[in-house]
Amino acid sequence: MAIAKFPSVVIDCPDAAALAAFYGELFGWEVEDKGDWFDIRPSDGSNCISFQQVEVYQAPVWPGQTIPQQMHLDMVVEDLDKGEEVALALGASKADHQPGETFRVFLDPAGHPFCLCLS
């Protein structure tokens, strides 16, 4: 019997408002200012991603492990080229290391890696 639901993932970052805005635009989700953190969620109110501002933040080094990744989101897209164009325009950077052909690795504005994957 399940005792919990999966309401949100919380991501540490140096600027919670900016990172929430980045992912809110990428997903097309609403951004909510909760005071101490920001949430994004789809209009149906389901899954939530939260962004928590931390004072001493170190961006991960990927694919190296000098500073390991703290989280990694995979997002499904229908067109990798269009997805890349949008992600870059919103402030992501494309990772130098691209290990596959059906997905592309990017770094969000706080340095967290994420992938755009073909549906």
C-alpha positions as CSV (number, residue, x, y, z in Angstrom):
1,M,0.0,0.0,0.0
2,A,1.4,3.4,-1.0
3,I,1.8,5.8,1.8
4,A,2.9,8.8,-0.2
5,K,2.4,10.6,-3.5
6,F,5.0,12.3,-5.7
7,P,4.0,15.9,-5.4
8,S,7.3,17.7,-6.2
9,V,11.0,17.7,-6.9
10,V,13.0,20.4,-5.1
11,I,16.0,21.9,-6.9
12,D,18.6,24.0,-5.1
13,C,19.9,27.0,-7.0
14,P,21.5,30.4,-6.5
15,D,18.4,32.3,-7.9
16,A,15.1,30.5,-7.4
17,A,13.0,33.0,-9.3
18,A,15.2,32.9,-12.4
19,L,15.5,29.1,-12.5
20,A,11.7,28.8,-12.0
21,A,11.1,31.2,-14.8
22,F,13.5,29.2,-17.1
23,Y,11.8,25.8,-16.4
24,G,8.3,27.4,-16.4
25,E,8.9,28.7,-19.9
26,L,10.5,25.4,-21.1
27,F,7.5,23.4,-19.9
28,G,4.8,26.1,-20.4
29,W,3.9,25.8,-16.7
30,E,2.8,28.5,-14.3
31,V,5.3,30.0,-11.9
32,E,4.1,30.5,-8.3
33,D,6.0,32.6,-5.7
34,K,5.8,30.8,-2.4
35,G,7.9,33.3,-0.5
36,D,10.9,31.2,0.4
37,W,10.8,29.2,-2.8
38,F,9.1,29.1,-6.2
39,D,7.0,26.3,-7.7
40,I,6.1,25.5,-11.3
41,R,3.2,23.2,-12.3
42,P,1.0,22.5,-15.2
43,S,-2.5,24.1,-15.4
44,D,-4.1,20.9,-14.2
45,G,-2.3,21.4,-10.8
46,S,-0.6,18.0,-10.9
47,N,3.2,17.4,-10.6
48,C,5.2,20.3,-9.2
49,I,8.9,21.3,-9.5
50,S,10.1,23.6,-6.7
51,F,13.1,25.8,-6.7
52,Q,14.9,26.6,-3.4
53,Q,17.4,29.4,-3.2
54,V,20.6,28.5,-1.3
55,E,23.3,30.9,-0.1
56,V,26.3,28.7,-0.9
57,Y,25.6,27.1,-4.2
58,Q,28.1,25.2,-6.4
59,A,27.1,24.2,-9.9
60,P,27.7,20.6,-10.8
61,V,30.5,19.7,-13.2
62,W,29.2,17.3,-15.8
63,P,30.1,14.8,-17.1
64,G,33.0,14.9,-14.6
65,Q,32.3,14.4,-10.9
66,T,34.5,17.1,-9.3
67,I,31.1,18.5,-8.1
68,P,28.5,15.8,-8.8
69,Q,25.2,16.6,-10.4
70,Q,22.5,17.1,-7.8
71,M,19.6,16.3,-10.1
72,H,18.9,15.5,-13.7
73,L,15.6,16.0,-15.6
74,D,14.7,14.2,-18.8
75,M,12.1,15.9,-20.9
76,V,10.4,14.4,-24.0
77,V,10.2,16.5,-27.1
78,E,8.9,15.7,-30.6
79,D,11.7,17.6,-32.4
80,L,15.3,17.7,-31.0
81,D,16.3,20.7,-33.2
82,K,13.3,22.8,-32.2
83,G,13.7,21.8,-28.5
84,E,17.4,22.8,-28.7
85,E,16.5,26.2,-30.2
86,V,14.0,26.9,-27.5
87,A,16.2,25.7,-24.6
88,L,19.2,27.8,-25.8
89,A,17.0,30.9,-26.3
90,L,15.7,30.6,-22.7
91,G,19.3,30.5,-21.4
92,A,20.4,26.9,-21.4
93,S,23.8,25.9,-22.8
94,K,24.5,22.8,-24.8
95,A,26.9,20.4,-23.0
96,D,30.1,19.6,-24.9
97,H,29.7,15.9,-24.2
98,Q,26.8,14.4,-26.2
99,P,26.7,10.7,-25.5
100,G,23.7,9.7,-27.6
101,E,21.8,10.3,-30.8
102,T,18.2,10.2,-29.5
103,F,18.7,12.8,-26.8
104,R,20.7,16.0,-26.2
105,V,22.3,17.1,-23.0
106,F,22.1,20.8,-21.8
107,L,22.9,22.8,-18.7
108,D,20.3,25.0,-17.2
109,P,21.2,28.5,-16.1
110,A,22.3,27.2,-12.6
111,G,24.5,24.5,-14.2
112,H,22.2,21.5,-13.6
113,P,22.3,19.0,-16.6
114,F,19.1,18.1,-18.3
115,C,18.2,16.1,-21.4
116,L,15.8,16.7,-24.2
117,C,14.8,13.2,-25.5
118,L,12.9,12.2,-28.6
119,S,9.4,11.0,-27.9
